[in-house]
Amino acid sequence: MSEAILFAYDFDGKGGAKPLAGDAISEQLKAKEIAWVHLDANHPDTRGWLEREIAYLDPFIAEALLAEETSPRVTEINDGALLFLRGVNLNEDADPEDMVSIRLWIDANRIISVRRRRLQAVRDIEGKLLEGKGPKDAGEFIAQLVAKMFNRFEPVLAALDEATDNIEEEVLETASADQRGGIVSVRKQAIVFRRYMSPQRDVIMQLYGSELPWLNQPHRRHLQESFSRVKRYVDDLDAIRERAQVIKDELAAILSDRLNKNMYVLSVIAAIFLPLGFLTGLLGINLGGIPGAENDYAFAIFGGILAVIVAVQIVIFKKLKWF
């Protein structure tokens, strides 16, 4: 078996499957019974294998499956569909918002999937097939894949929502400029997740309303459930993004109020010491005729005068409600 092929299975129509290898993969893909082959897009032999083994399909299919960049979408071609989805990245040392793409050609008789990075939902379906509890046909495969991909998004969304709650609580208790980084991170994640989840909502709705003959009513009901779930995810991401913006505005307002208060205190202090500075500066010039220069009590008297001036200023400021 080519190293470009990660695995291949022949479905038995009862939820189980047997592994395929070598020429049996190509033969089964052309047969009336459904088969699934999963390919590594990073392997140099993948393009050649696709162009050689599925030459009977539209050439556009192989090119689309190997595209460098993909966004979630579905394209119907005759009785099959090109399907591009993205799942949350649960690989080691990876950011969840760096979502992993899966590209599929699927019709009644064959499933060809291509990936560049490991997607856990694919391995979940493989495990179910080996247990005899997997999909029985192409429609059930799509329904299960979509459901498993979005099931894994649930804890990630819950963690993001909890992080938003924690930041909001911290801002209300002890606002600090250092918290801006956390707010920006949460908002960025929500924006990135929504960028991919929103079109996937449209993809599922398009599949639900398609006329593909291998999608029956039970399959469509499962897709409708997945659509409702993704719609809720998108609404939750919108709410998190808006909450993050509100928290950011609240933090900015608190920090601004704190700065204004500090500036106000400094202004009051400056106002109090302004006349004192004028008087001390006036009496500190080195010229003859300064009043009290020969009086031993002149300094004490002058200090008392300054104290009275400060007291009068405080009374005036209080009446003006400056503090």
JOQUI-V709093 format. One record per helix or strand. SS is the DSSP state (H for helix, E for strand). FROM is the first residue (numbers start at 1). TO is the last residue. If there is no record, write none. Layout:
ss=SS from=FROM to=TO
ss=SS from=FROM to=TO
//
This chain:
ss=E from=5 to=11
ss=E from=17 to=19
ss=H from=23 to=30
ss=E from=35 to=40
ss=H from=46 to=53
ss=H from=59 to=65
ss=E from=73 to=77
ss=E from=80 to=87
ss=E from=100 to=106
ss=E from=110 to=115
ss=H from=120 to=131
ss=H from=138 to=173
ss=H from=177 to=208
ss=H from=217 to=283
ss=H from=298 to=319
//
